[in-house]
Amino acid sequence: MNFVQAFNVGDFRFSGAYICASRNGNNFLVGKNGFSIILSDSLVEELTSAEPSENLQCKLISRHLATLGDDATFEPIVDIKPTYFIIDVSRRCNFNCVYCFRNPEETGIETESVLAVCRFIRDYCRSEGVRKIMIQFWGGEPLLAMENIRVIYTFFQKTNIRVGYDLETNASVMTDEIAKELYDMRVNVGISIDGTQELHDRQRPFLNGKPSFAQVLRGITHVRKYFGKRLSAICVITKYNVRHIDEIIDYFVKELHLYNIKFNVVRDNFHAAEHDLIPSEEELTVFARKLCERFFAFNGKGLCFAESNLVTKLGNLLYRMTNSCCISNGCAGGKKIVSFNGKGEIYPCEMTDFPDEKLGDINTNDLCKQICYGIKRHKYFKEKRIALCDECPWQPYCKGGCSSKVRYCSDALVDTVECLLNREIYPLLAEWILKYPYMADMFFNGEGIL
């Protein structure tokens, strides 16, 4: 990958850029701040010779790849103002997934504890002028605590806060009535399913060891009745199913008609039932390439198959989006995402099983102050960077990767899995943008938002 060096021409300052893809006389360039531009071969020649025309200078300034005078090159800043709240509605679960980092407990979470968290979030929003938030119902299996979900929804219906809801479920206890209720609440539902029957049952058995696949399919049928194409799926990739990515995607799209999928590659976690589940580097490389190939092929045939991570990465390249709290501008866990356990304790992102990462609790009013104090003293917020990051075009997007994943591996400096995936996926996406610019843009509206 070539790098066009920075230079000055009078007050004009070009900050340098990587040429990440070249096709049909056009080149996809990404600056060190993550902003991009497509330039013809002749315009790249102007850059490499440090003789940009006035027209090219204007283009580069408009894309934040150059400045005039003392203007600073634009760099997105993550404010400390949470808008995404993970609420532990139950620690109970009826599954025993091999990679799960939570131990299922028989005791649920008291409704009054859930209401106390809701009041804290409401008061925070009022004091900070926050009018729009997202809440994720978390567990355990959230549907085992459907009453707590109803309590949260009813509470915020009585406020003037606009609330969106996310729920990830194993779908095994889903009924027609529950599916309709979630639809009426406008909850975004994601079904956890790890591939075909054999692959899924290897990773996601019931607590008693029996297979769960048949009941998951039954749950999907109930949800699809109301949600249609809005139904999404979450598939965890481990060493057991990584070599079957083609088979999994084809099954999801052609058989189950699931068009919105998110693949989460497992990381090591000493809390999990099994360890050493991470695929090898070779397996991850092949996985990334096959995932992109399927993504390109399906969309090339007019079938809008969206893999959540790929679409977000496309938005990073095309628009320098910052709306993903995970992979658009570095991990914003703790700054944009916080979680609450059943005791009303506050944690960054999903770290409720790490007591030493507690930011505070709902008995202290000022959430932002609790976070600021935590940033100074918690390992979770430590900068994630290695020497390789200095020369990586994708560093502005990942900034070392997922802080939670790094925290699971206590000796890790960066999220190495995300690093490897980025090195494979981003160049392929850049090539696709050059080849089919109209197709790459179809996932977003005019403002570059999904």
Order of alpha helices (4+ residues) and beta strands (2+ residues): beta-beta-beta-beta-beta-beta-alpha-alpha-beta-beta-alpha-beta-alpha-beta-alpha-beta-alpha-alpha-beta-alpha-beta-alpha-beta-alpha-beta-beta-beta-alpha-alpha-alpha-alpha-alpha
